[in-house]
Amino acid sequence: MQETVRSLPQLLKGRRIILGVCGSVAIYKSLEILRILQKWGADVRVVMSKGAQEFITPLLFESLSHHQVLRAESQSWSENPHNHIEIANWGELFLVAPCSANTLNKIAHGIADNVLLESFLAFDGKKIIAPSANTKMLENPASVESLRILEQRDILVIQTQSKELACGSVGNGALAEPLEIAFEVVRTFLQESFWLGKSLCVSGGGSSEALDSVRFLSNFSSGKMGASLALGAYFLGAQVCFITSQMPFILPLGIKIQRVESTQEYFEAIQHWQNAQTQLKDSYLFMAAAISDYVPKNPLKKSEQKKFKKSEIGAEWNLALRENLDILATISKEQKTIGFKLESQNGIESAKSALRAKNLHAICLNTISEAHNPLSSQNNQVFWIQPKLVKDLGMCDKFSLALKILQQAKEL
């Protein structure tokens, strides 16, 4: 999880978030939610119900948030007000995590009999609820009806997990993971009408071609650029499919992830995504995966389990290779297709040639040199190239670069 948090810049810089905390065994996770949101730049203030204070002292939240916790005992209406109206006017987004079954049902019916509920009722901005309750309480018809009401009111409800609960039983009702909740907070802030609901496929990582059952031919791709594109597109509101051999950091559950290894598996997965689209012309394919240019001439069959012995190979292993399938040149270009190219010299000319030869809508050029290797770096520089456009997107972290690439794709 820490790698994911570190990989993202100040996504929530300056954002004002109210974190409502209910009485629940899962309350310890709200501390982690608070820290993630802060690391991404958010200013977070906490509202605690009376039940929440029976689990954790307000002092702990005050120490981490650097704000006085709003609770029944701390409400003030003096010259420096600190109350449910003041905090409701201050915040941009109200997140209740964990949200107990009691609070969930009260919110659905407009009840405001404690400071947390008063604050939530007075708040008129973006609202998110992350429930945490026993399976029977959550699946009670009253709770099911309340969840339906909340969704009708455009209140985002983050799905619970099925796992062992505090009571010892196994079932649905556990609070979503803190990082997943933080992801949905970011998506609520960043989503754009242009990308909302659009279908988008990203390939990432590098292909691996088996030499025998234990050895393979591959490359140094980390998969960070592809994963950053998938994450950025998800935050902007797209329906994302990520086809990859590498998972450099955790991604939201809302991203469909398909793990692959060989070039043929990449090819088949992309074709499957294409065939599943009802409006392919309005979809996007970002081919960020590093696919091998050459593969073994005599590949090992999947059903064959064999390791070549040194005595069989000899002092030198003269591998016979053949030119690999060019996925970008082969697949249908009915969707908007963006390729990626890595060069050490004559990059722009080579990229323009590939753009024409493969009939792409655009291509992203990476350059490799002694001073910079984009495959192993957290930062990168990309040139966005179209038939009549060459634009330097600058050197920055790969997630910020992904957002720049997605912004350019809007103009296609």
C-alpha positions in Angstrom: 0.0 0.0 0.0 2.8 2.4 0.8 4.1 2.1 -2.7 0.7 3.2 -4.0 0.5 6.2 -1.7 4.1 7.3 -2.6 3.5 6.9 -6.3 0.8 9.5 -6.3 1.4 13.3 -6.1 -0.6 15.8 -4.0 -3.9 14.7 -5.7 -6.0 16.3 -2.9 -3.9 19.4 -2.2 -6.1 22.1 -0.6 -9.2 19.9 -0.5 -11.3 20.2 2.6 -12.7 16.9 3.8 -14.9 16.1 6.8 -14.4 12.6 8.2 -17.3 11.3 10.2 -16.5 8.4 12.6 -19.1 6.1 14.1 -18.9 3.6 16.9 -17.5 0.4 15.3 -14.7 -2.0 15.8 -13.5 -0.9 12.3 -12.8 2.6 13.7 -9.0 1.9 13.8 -9.1 2.0 9.9 -10.4 5.5 10.0 -7.0 6.6 11.4 -5.3 5.1 8.3 -7.9 6.8 6.0 -7.1 10.1 7.6 -3.3 9.6 7.1 -3.7 8.6 3.4 -5.9 11.6 2.7 -3.4 13.9 4.4 -0.4 12.4 2.5 -2.3 13.3 -0.7 -2.6 16.9 0.4 -6.1 17.0 2.0 -7.1 19.1 5.0 -9.2 16.8 7.2 -11.4 17.6 10.1 -13.1 14.9 12.2 -16.6 14.6 13.7 -17.1 11.8 16.2 -20.3 10.3 17.5 -20.6 9.4 21.1 -20.3 5.7 20.3 -17.0 6.4 18.4 -15.5 7.9 21.6 -16.1 4.7 23.4 -13.5 3.0 21.0 -11.0 5.8 20.5 -10.3 9.0 22.4 -10.7 12.3 20.4 -7.2 13.3 21.4 -5.8 10.7 18.9 -7.7 12.2 16.0 -6.8 15.7 17.1 -3.1 14.8 17.2 -3.2 13.4 13.7 -5.5 15.9 12.0 -4.2 19.0 13.8 -7.8 20.1 14.3 -10.1 20.0 17.2 -12.5 17.1 16.9 -16.1 18.1 16.7 -18.2 16.3 19.2 -21.2 17.1 21.4 -19.0 18.3 24.2 -16.9 20.6 22.0 -19.6 22.5 20.1 -19.2 26.2 20.4 -21.2 29.2 19.1 -18.8 32.0 20.2 -16.8 34.4 18.1 -14.7 31.4 16.9 -17.6 28.9 16.2 -17.0 25.2 16.3 -20.2 23.4 15.6 -22.2 21.4 13.1 -23.1 24.4 10.9 -19.6 25.8 10.8 -18.0 22.5 9.8 -20.7 21.8 7.2 -20.0 25.2 5.6 -16.2 24.5 5.7 -16.1 21.1 4.0 -16.1 20.2 0.3 -16.7 16.5 0.9 -18.2 14.5 3.8 -17.0 11.0 4.3 -18.5 8.7 7.0 -16.1 5.8 7.6 -16.9 3.6 9.4 -20.7 4.2 9.1 -22.7 2.0 11.5 -26.0 0.4 10.5 -27.7 2.7 13.0 -26.2 5.9 11.4 -26.8 4.5 7.9 -30.5 4.1 8.6 -30.8 7.4 10.4 -29.2 9.3 7.5 -31.6 7.7 5.0 -34.6 9.0 7.0 -33.2 12.5 7.8 -32.7 11.9 11.6 -30.2 14.2 13.3 -30.1 13.3 16.9 -26.3 13.7 17.4 -23.6 16.0 16.3 -22.4 13.8 13.4 -25.9 13.4 12.0 -26.5 17.2 12.5 -23.3 18.0 10.5 -24.2 15.5 7.8 -27.8 16.9 7.4 -26.5 20.4 7.2 -23.8 19.6 4.6 -24.8 20.1 1.0 -21.6 19.0 -0.9 -20.3 15.6 -2.0 -21.2 12.8 0.3 -19.6 9.3 0.7 -20.6 6.5 3.2 -18.5 3.5 3.9 -20.7 1.1 5.9 -19.4 -1.4 8.5 -21.9 -3.7 10.2 -22.7 -7.3 11.1 -24.0 -9.2 8.0 -27.6 -9.6 9.5 -27.8 -5.9 10.4 -26.6 -4.8 6.9 -28.8 -7.2 5.1 -31.9 -6.4 7.2 -34.7 -5.1 4.8 -34.6 -1.8 6.6 -30.9 -1.4 5.9 -31.3 -2.6 2.3 -34.0 0.0 1.8 -31.9 2.7 3.4 -29.0 1.9 1.0 -31.3 2.2 -1.9 -32.5 5.6 -0.7 -29.0 6.9 -0.2 -27.9 5.9 -3.7 -31.0 7.6 -5.2 -29.8 10.8 -3.4 -26.4 10.6 -5.2 -24.7 9.6 -2.0 -21.8 7.2 -2.9 -21.9 4.0 -0.9 -18.6 2.1 -0.8 -19.2 -1.6 -0.9 -18.4 -3.6 2.2 -16.1 -6.7 2.2 -16.9 -10.3 2.9 -14.5 -11.7 5.6 -14.4 -12.7 9.2 -16.2 -10.1 11.3 -15.7 -8.9 14.8 -18.3 -11.3 16.1 -16.3 -14.3 14.7 -18.8 -15.1 11.9 -17.8 -14.9 8.2 -19.9 -12.7 5.9 -20.5 -9.4 4.2 -20.2 -6.3 6.3 -16.6 -5.5 6.9 -15.4 -2.0 6.2 -13.7 -1.5 2.8 -9.9 -1.2 2.9 -8.6 2.3 3.7 -6.8 2.7 0.4 -10.0 1.7 -1.5 -12.0 4.3 0.4 -9.3 7.0 -0.3 -9.4 6.0 -4.0 -13.1 6.7 -4.2 -12.6 10.1 -2.5 -10.1 11.1 -5.2 -12.4 9.8 -8.0 -15.3 11.9 -6.6 -13.1 15.0 -6.8 -11.4 14.3 -10.2 -14.1 12.7 -12.4 -14.9 14.7 -15.6 -18.1 14.6 -17.7 -16.0 13.8 -20.8 -14.6 10.5 -19.4 -17.6 9.5 -17.3 -18.7 6.1 -18.5 -16.3 5.9 -21.4 -14.6 2.5 -22.0 -10.8 2.5 -21.9 -8.3 -0.2 -22.1 -4.6 0.1 -21.1 -1.9 -2.5 -21.6 1.1 -2.4 -19.3 4.2 -4.2 -18.1 6.3 -6.3 -20.5 5.7 -9.6 -22.3 7.4 -12.8 -21.3 8.2 -15.5 -23.8 9.1 -18.9 -22.4 12.5 -20.5 -23.3 11.7 -23.5 -21.2 9.6 -24.0 -18.0 11.8 -21.9 -15.8 13.5 -19.3 -18.2 12.0 -16.6 -20.3 12.8 -13.7 -22.7 11.5 -10.4 -21.4 12.4 -6.7 -20.7 12.9 -4.3 -17.8 9.4 -2.7 -18.0 8.1 -1.9 -14.5 4.5 -1.4 -15.6 4.3 1.9 -13.7 3.3 3.9 -16.8 0.5 1.6 -17.7 -0.8 1.3 -14.1 -0.7 5.1 -13.8 -2.7 5.5 -17.0 -5.3 3.0 -15.7 -5.5 4.7 -12.4 -5.7 8.2 -13.9 -8.5 7.2 -16.3 -10.4 5.6 -13.4 -10.2 8.7 -11.3 -11.5 10.7 -14.3 -14.6 8.5 -14.4 -13.8 6.0 -17.2 -14.6 2.3 -17.2 -11.1 0.8 -17.2 -9.7 -2.5 -18.3 -6.0 -3.0 -17.4 -4.2 -5.8 -19.2 -0.8 -6.3 -17.7 2.0 -8.6 -16.6 3.1 -6.3 -13.8 1.3 -4.8 -10.8 3.7 -2.1 -9.5 1.1 -0.8 -7.0 -2.4 -1.5 -5.8 -5.3 -0.4 -8.0 -9.0 0.3 -7.2 -11.4 -2.7 -7.2 -13.4 -0.8 -9.9 -10.6 -1.4 -12.5 -10.9 -4.7 -14.3 -7.5 -6.3 -14.2 -6.4 -9.1 -16.5 -3.0 -10.7 -15.9 -1.1 -11.9 -18.9 2.4 -13.0 -19.8 3.0 -13.8 -23.5 2.5 -11.6 -26.6 -0.3 -13.9 -27.7 -2.1 -13.5 -24.3 -1.9 -9.7 -24.6 -3.2 -9.9 -28.2 -6.1 -12.2 -27.2 -7.0 -10.1 -24.2 -7.1 -6.9 -26.2 -9.3 -8.5 -28.9 -11.6 -9.8 -26.2 -12.0 -6.2 -24.8 -12.7 -4.9 -28.3 -15.3 -7.5 -28.9 -17.1 -6.7 -25.7 -17.5 -3.0 -26.6 -20.9 -1.9 -27.9 -19.5 1.5 -28.9 -15.9 0.8 -29.9 -15.6 4.1 -31.9 -16.0 6.0 -28.6 -13.5 3.9 -26.7 -9.8 4.3 -26.2 -6.8 1.9 -26.2 -3.5 2.9 -24.7 -0.8 0.3 -25.7 1.8 1.1 -23.0 3.0 -2.5 -22.7 6.6 -3.3 -23.8 6.1 -6.2 -26.2 9.1 -8.2 -27.3 10.3 -7.5 -30.8 11.6 -11.1 -31.1 10.4 -14.4 -29.6 11.9 -18.0 -29.5 11.7 -19.6 -32.9 10.7 -22.9 -31.4 8.5 -22.0 -28.4 7.8 -24.4 -25.6 4.2 -25.7 -25.6 2.1 -24.7 -22.5 1.5 -28.4 -21.7 5.2 -29.2 -21.9 7.2 -29.1 -18.7 10.9 -29.0 -19.4 14.1 -27.4 -18.2 17.0 -27.6 -20.5 20.2 -28.9 -18.8 23.5 -27.2 -19.2 24.8 -30.4 -20.6 22.2 -30.2 -23.4 22.9 -26.5 -24.1 26.6 -26.6 -24.0 29.1 -23.7 -23.4 27.1 -21.3 -25.6 23.3 -21.1 -25.9 22.6 -19.9 -29.5 19.0 -19.0 -29.2 17.1 -19.0 -32.5 14.6 -16.0 -32.5 12.0 -14.8 -35.0 10.3 -11.5 -35.4 7.3 -11.3 -33.1 3.7 -10.4 -33.8 3.2 -6.7 -33.9 0.0 -6.2 -31.9 -0.5 -2.5 -32.8 -0.1 -3.2 -36.5 -2.5 -6.1 -36.4 -5.5 -5.1 -34.2 -8.5 -3.2 -35.4 -8.2 0.6 -35.1 -11.9 1.3 -34.8 -11.3 2.6 -31.3 -9.0 5.6 -30.7 -5.6 3.9 -30.4 -2.5 5.4 -28.8 0.8 3.6 -29.1 4.0 3.9 -27.0 7.5 3.9 -28.4 10.9 3.8 -26.8 14.0 5.1 -28.7 17.6 6.0 -28.0 18.1 8.0 -31.2 16.1 9.6 -34.0 13.1 9.2 -31.8 10.6 11.7 -33.3 11.3 10.5 -36.9 10.9 6.8 -35.8 7.7 7.6 -33.9 6.2 9.5 -36.8 7.0 6.5 -39.1 5.3 4.1 -36.7 2.3 6.4 -36.4 1.8 6.3 -40.2 2.6 2.6 -40.7 0.4 1.3 -37.9 -2.4 3.8 -38.6 -2.5 5.1 -35.0 -4.4 8.1 -33.7 -1.4 9.2 -31.6 1.9 7.9 -30.2 3.8 8.6 -27.0 7.6 8.7 -27.4 9.9 7.8 -24.6 13.6 8.4 -24.9 16.3 6.4 -23.2 19.9 7.7 -22.6 22.8 7.3 -20.2 21.2 10.1 -18.1 17.7 8.7 -18.0 16.1 5.3 -18.2 12.3 5.6 -18.2 11.8 1.8 -17.6 13.3 2.0 -14.1 12.4 5.5 -13.1 9.5 7.0 -11.1 9.7 10.0 -13.4 9.5 10.2 -17.2 9.4 12.6 -20.2 7.0 11.9 -23.1 6.5 13.5 -26.5 2.8 13.3 -27.6 2.8 12.9 -31.4 0.0 13.1 -33.9 0.2 13.5 -37.7 0.5 17.3 -37.4 1.5 17.7 -33.8 4.6 17.1 -31.6 4.2 18.2 -28.0 6.7 17.8 -25.2 4.7 16.9 -22.1 7.7 17.6 -19.9 9.5 15.6 -17.2 7.4 14.7 -14.2 6.2 11.7 -12.1 4.5 9.0 -14.1 1.0 9.6 -12.6 1.1 13.3 -13.5 2.3 12.4 -16.9 -0.6 10.0 -17.3 -3.1 12.8 -16.6 -1.3 14.9 -19.2 -1.6 12.1 -21.7 -5.3 11.6 -21.0 -5.8 15.3 -21.4 -4.3 15.1 -24.9 -6.4 12.1 -25.7 -9.5 14.2 -25.2 -8.6 16.2 -28.3 -8.4 13.2 -30.6 
